[in-house]
Amino acid sequence: MYSIDAKYSICDARYNWWGSFVPKKLHIVISRVKYFPWLLNPLFSHKCIYKENLTGKGGYGKEGYFIPKNMTFISLNDFDPMVDVKVCMKIKRARNIGEEKKKNIEIFIEGNKNKTSFKGDEILNYTSWQNVDDEKQNIEIDIKIGLEKKHIVYDMARGEWYGDDFIGDEDGYGHIKFSDAEIWFDIFYNDYDRDGLNYYEEVYIYGTDPAVSDYGKDYDNDGLPIQWEDKYGFNDFMKENHTIDYDNDGLDDYEEYYVFSKFSDPFAKDIFIEVDVMEGYEMYNESIQMLYDAFTSHNINLHIFVDEKIPHKERVYYNDAVDIYWKYFLNENVSSLKHGIYHYAIIISYSSSKRGGHAFVGYENLDSFLLAGEYINKWRKGESRKIAYASLFMHEFGHTLGIFDDTFGGVDNESCNAPWLAGYWKYRNYKSCMNYRYAFGIVDYSDGSHGINDFDDWRSINLKFFKDSFYYPGV
């Protein structure tokens, strides 16, 4: 076997039917070929084959199927003989998209229903357990919110699932979006040693002991534990290149693993922002949710963490902002793992110009920005203030994604500020928070669909820019 071409579907080559020691050339045309983890001995899983019928040179099963000498035999009578199998779906987090209101989540495992509810953006950690047939490989699961239903099939052998969510899904594995909600979840069963590896994987793929936990072990010494590699289709017994950024979000596998507990995914775009707030101001949760809505609609998972208060200062100049970055973000540690993973934002009183804010170089690259809370508070009150915070946050953040006035004429154009100025009308179709005309009212980048003199910000943003910008503005 020299190559596999997957033109219009997903080809699963992991079962290694031809018995090759390592995968040969795997040619992906339109879709993709899955070949991790690679089964060293080929697998034959027909239910009617009996091991006692084998001879030293191979033999025939009960119904006449020939079994090669090195074929791995499995029995489908019980996918885990060490336990009475119970499958669990764990809803880790649930969030409203758009209007915040209470919603029910109905979970059906093999037709048996459980229910929980949420409102806003909640960490739930709700578990729904169901006893299932130990002989059944594919466990049917439905998740319903309102009238909308999503379907998943959990594979008891491989410990993964597919359907309306799968490894490599562009919005993240263990993450499903509904029209007005999104959930983060995990699926597993009551594995005897609770190491995240299914019995079948341990016995027939990895050759590990299903009675002894492998959690946290790193068999290929690449710095990533087996349970993380297994979850995302890698092989902890085969060294792979984990410095690759598969999803082009600026994070390699090691960085993705560092923020794994915060819902990061190596095959889905993630952005992490730490926010520190000066005493007397705040970053509104409603503003954060508006930002989440904007990014999730483009299959980018935005993660904002409001961290700590910083002392009040009447005006923060550029060098002051850099000092805050080093003290409160890096904690005066040049080797901080947050650098290169997180963007950094600070909410202050006024900056040097008494404008809405600006981006700045914290260390090496343009990875940071500030918002002038006093300036925003002066011009907006009530709900419009929360919109303004979100809009200006997204504007300054856009600079750390590589959008500037030399990207497009409507960006940061002073002539867009007032109706008596030419740019106000010339770039009226540029419906973006990067346009000063809309900077207080739109929480979105433009998609370029609004006519003449519009621009597609979403296609232009560079998620890697914050760590590869080499942009040093004048101080």
N, C-alpha and C positions, 0 to 999 in steps of 0.2 A: 504494500500500500504506500503510494508516494504522496498523494495529496487528497484533500477533501475540499470540495467547493460547496459553499452554502449560498445559493443565489437568492432564494425567496423565503427562506425559513431559517430556524435555528437548528444546526446539526449538532447532535450530542455524540462526540467521539470518545467520551471518557471511559466507556465500557471496554474499549480496546479489543474489539472482536477478533482482530487479526494477530494479536499476541506480540506486538512490537514493544521493545524495552522502553523506548522513549517516543514521544510523538514525532512523526515525520513532518514534512512540509505541510502546513495547514493554510490553505489559501482561502481568504475571505473575500468574497466578491461584493455582495450587497449586505447580507446579514452577517452572522458570525458563527464560528465553530467553537464549541465548548470542549476543552480537553484538560481542564484541571478540576479535581485531582485525577491524575492518570492512573489507571488500574494496571499494575505491572503484569499480572496474569489476566488473560481475557475472561470475561464473565459469561456463563450460560445460566439463564434463570428460568428455564422452562419448568413448570410445576411438576411435570410427570417424570423427570429424570431422577434416577435413584443411584446414590453413590456406590452401592454395593455391586452394581453392574459394570463398574469400570475395570479395565485391565491395565497392565503396565504400559501398553502401547496405545491406550485409548480403547473405547468400546462403545456399545450401543445401549441407550436407555430402554426403558420398558416399552416405549412406543416406537422404537426404531430410530431415534435421533442419535447420530454419532457424536461422541464426546471426545475431543482431542485429549492427548495425554496431560497437557499442562492447563487444561480448562479449570477455572475456579468453580467449585460447586457451591450452590447455596440452596437452602431449604426455605420455602415460603410458608411453612406451617406456622411460624411464629417469628415476627420481625424483632422481637426482643424476648427471649425465653427467661430472662432474669427478672422481669417485672410483668405485672398485669398492666398493659399499656393504657395510659391516659394521656390524651393530647390537650395541650393548653394553648390558648391564644391570649397573649398579654397585651392589652392596650396601654402603652406607655404614656402617650400624650395625645390630646385631641384639641383641635382649634377651630373656631368659627372663621370662615372666610367671608368678609363683608360684615353684615349685621351681627351683633353679638346677641345670641339668644340660646336658651336651653334646648339641647337636642338629645335624643336617645340614640344609643348605638346598640343594635341588635346583632348578636353573634350566633350563628347556627353552625355547630360542628356535627357533621353527619345528621343534620336535620334537627338536632336538639338545641333549644334556644336558651340563651342567657342575655341579660340586658344591663347596661349601665347608661349614665347620662353625663353631660358636661355642659359648661357654658363659658364662653370666652376662650381662653388659652390655658388649659389645665394639664398638669402632670397627674395622670390617673393611676398608673400601675395597677390597673384592674385585670384580674385573671379569670378566664373562663375555662374550666376543666371539663373534659368529657371522656368517659370510658369508651374505647373503640375496639373493634375486632382485631385481635393480635395478628391475624393472618392477612389483614388488608394493608396493601402498600400505599395506596393513594387515598388520603382522607379529605373529604369534601368540606369546605368551609365557605360560608357566606357571611358578609358583613353588610348590614343595612342601616342607612341613616335617612330618615324620612321615607320617601318612595324610591330612593336610589339604592341599588344593590351591587356589590362587587363580589366576584367569585375567585376563590383561591383553592389550589390543590396542594396539600402538604404531602411530601414524599417521605414515608417512614424509613426508606432505605438510605436515601441521600441526606436527609435532614434539611432539605430546602423546599421551597414552594414556588409555584408558578401560576399563571393565570392573569388576573388583573394586577399582579405585582410579581416581580421576578428579579433575579440577579442581573444587574446591568440596566434596569429600568431607569429612564432618564430623570425621574423625580426621586429616585432613591429606593433601595431594597428595604422592605419593612416600613414603607410610607405609601399611603394611598390617598389620592385627592378625590373628593366628591365635589359637586357643583358649589356647595356652600360650606364645606368643612374639609378638614384633612386630619388623618390619624397616623401615628407612628406606633408600630407594634412588633411583636416577635412571636414566633410559633415554635414550640418544642414539645417534648413529652417527658414523662417521669423516668428519665435515663438513670440507671442504677448508680453510676458514679458521678452523675451531675457535672460532667465536664463539657457539655455542649456538643459531644460527638455521639452520634447514634450508634447503637450496637452493631448494625450492619457495616457502618463505615469502619469501626474499630477492628472488626474481625476480618472483613473481606477486602478492605482497601488499605488501611494503615498498618494492620498487623499489631495493634496495641491491645492491651488487656482491658476488656470492658468492665472489669471489676475494680480497676485502679484508675483514679482520676488523672487525666492528662492536662487538666486546666492550667494554663500558664506556661506549659512546657514549650520549648523552642527547639525542635529536633534538627532543623537545618541551620541553627545559629545565625539567623538573619535579623534578629532583633524583634520579630513579630511572633506572638504566641499562636499555638496551633488552632485555638478556638476562633481567633479572628481570621486567620488565613482560610480555615475551612468554611466559615460563614460566607465569605465572598468568592469562593471557588478557586482559591489558591491551594498549593500543596506544601505542607510543612516538612515534607521529606524530599523536596526538590528545590534547590535554590533558584529563586526568580529575581528579576530586577525590580525591586520595589521603589526605586527612585523615579519611576515613570509616573507622570501625572495623567492618568487615563482620561479624566473628565475635563482637563484644561481649566481647572479652577485655581491653579497655583499651589496646590497641595499634593505632595507625593504620598505614597502609602504610609510612610512613617509618621508624617504630619497628620494624615487622616486618622491613624490609630490613636494619636495623642488626644484627639478630640472625639474619639469614638463614643464616649459616654454622653456627648452633647449632640448626638444624632448625625454625625458625619458619615459619609459614604464615599468610598474610593471611586465609584462609577457615577456619581451624581454631583452636580455643582453645588458647592457649599461656600458660604462667606461668613466669617466670624468677626464680630466687632465688639470690643470692650469699650464701655462708656463710663467715664468718671464725671461727676457733677459737682460744680462749685456750690458751696453752702449758700442757700437762699434761692436755688433754682432746682428744676427737676426735669427728667426725661419722662414724659407721660407714657403710660402703658398704651393708651389709645393711639398715640403717635407710632409706637413700635408696631402695633398690629396693622396700621395702614401701610407701613413699610413692608411687613411680611406679605401682605396681600399683593402689593405691586410685584415683588420678586417671585413669589410662588406662581403667579400667572405666567411666568416665563421659565418655569422649571428650574429656578435657582432657589436653594434653601438658605435663607438669611437667618443668622443666629446672632441676636443682640443681647449682651449681658451688661446690665448696669451694675458696676462693681463697688465703688466707694466714693465718699465725699472728699473734696479737696478744699483747702482753706480759701476763704474769700479774698479776692484781690480786685481792686477797682478797675484796673485795665491790664490786660495780658498781652504783652508784646511777643514778637516772634520767638525771641530767645527764652522768654518766660514759658511759652508753650513747650519748647524743647526740654526745658528743665522739668516741667510737669511730666512729660513723656518718660524721661529717665527715672524719675523718682517714683511715680505711681503706676506706670505701665511695666517698665522693665525691672522695677525695684532695684535700680542701680546695678543690675546684673547683665552685662553685655552678652552673656550666653543664654539668656532667658529663652525657653522654648516657645514662648508666646510670639517672639519676634519672627516674622515670616509666616505665621499662621493667622494671627489676629490683625485686623485693622484697629486703630485707636481713635477715639473721639472724646472730646471734652466739652462740657457745657459750662461756659464762663459768663462773666458780666458783659464786658466790652473787650473787643480786640483793639489793636492799635488804630484802626480806621473808623471805629464805631459803626461798622457795617454788620451784616448778618453772620459773617464768619469767613474762614478761608482754610485751605488745606496747607499742611506743612510737612517738612521732612523731619521725622523723629530720629531715625538712625538709618543712614545709607539710602533710603528710598522714600518716595512720597506715599507713606502708609497711614497718615494721620490727618485729622481736621478738627476744627473747633467751631462751635456755634455761640454767637453772642446772645445769651438769654435775655439780658436787659433790653437789647435792641428789639428782639421779637416781642417781649412783653409790652413794650411801649406802643407797638403798632397793632397788636392783636389781643383780643380777650375771649374768654369762653371757649366754645368749640373751635372757632376759627384760629385760636392760638395753638391748639393741638395739631390742626392741619398745617399751620405755618411751621411748627417745629419739625414735623415729618417732611414737609416739602424742602425746607432749607437743609435739613440733615441729608436728604437724598441728593440735593444739589452739590453740597461740598463733598459728599462721599463719591459723587460722580467723577470728581477730579482725581481721586485715588484709583479710579477705574480707567483713567486715560482720556477723559473728555475735557477738552480745553477750547479756547476761542479759535485756535488754529485748526481744530477738528472740523468746526462748522461755524459759519458767520453769525448764527443766532445764539451761540453760547457766550455767556458773560458779555453781552453787547449792551453798552450803556444807552445806546439809542433805542433800546426796546423798553425803556423804563416808563415812558409817558406818551399819551396819545398825540402830542404835538411833535414827537420825534419820528423820524423816518423809519427806523428799525421796528418800531411798535407795530406798524402796518406791514412792512415788508416780511417780517417773520411771524405774522399772526398765526400761520398754519403750523408753526413749530410748537406743538402742544407738549411742552416738556418743562420740568422743573429747572432745567439748565438754562431756560429762557427767562430773563429777568421779568418779563411781562407776567409770567405765571409762577414765579418762584415762591410766592406765599400761598398759592392756592391749589396747585397740582402736585399730587404725590405719585409721580410716574415719570418715566422717560418716554420720549416719543418713539413710535414704531415706524415713522416715515410715511404713514398712510393718509395724511391730511391734505395733500395737494402741493402746489408750488411752494418752494422755499421751506419745505419740511425736511426733516433729517431723521434717519433711523438710529437713535441712540443705542437701542438694545442690541443691534447687530454690531455696533462699534465698541461697546465696552470690552475691556480686556481684564479678566479676573486675575491675571498674573502681574498686572502693571504695578501693584503695590509692593512687589518684591523685586521688580526688574525695571525700574523707571529711570533711575539716574537723573532725576529732575531736581534741580536745586534753584529755587526762585530767589530773587533778591530779598535780603532781610531788611 
